[in-house]
Amino acid sequence: MEFYKSAFGAIEVFRIDSPDGAVVARLAVDGAEFWVADESPEHANFSPATLNGSTTRMILTVADPDAVFATAVAAGAKVVNNVSDAYGWRLGRVVDPFGHHWEIGRPLD
């Protein structure tokens, strides 16, 4: 959770810590909520590392993609594609420390 708080300014809305140390949490970035959890194969929840890649990517629409992208990289995200103008968007892509891909951008005016 600390990565998402540092990278995207996420707030923790809900959290469950199990006795074995696993976590399930609901986070929000500017009101957009998402859930994160530790890998739990017994519930068919697998990490990108286990799958050798991510099955989804998130698109985070923000007013200043360049600033949010830089903050995410400073927090530990790895650059996949630098922010640039393409396909009507100002957009860049990072992979978080857990293997999830995030596109950070906004539609061009």
Secondary structure, 3 states (H helix, E strand, C coil): CHHHHHHHCCEEEEEEECCCCCEEEEEEECCEEEEEECCEHHHCECCHHHHCCCCCEEEEECCCHHHHHHHHHHHCCEEEEEEEEECCEEEEEEECCCCCEEEEEEECC
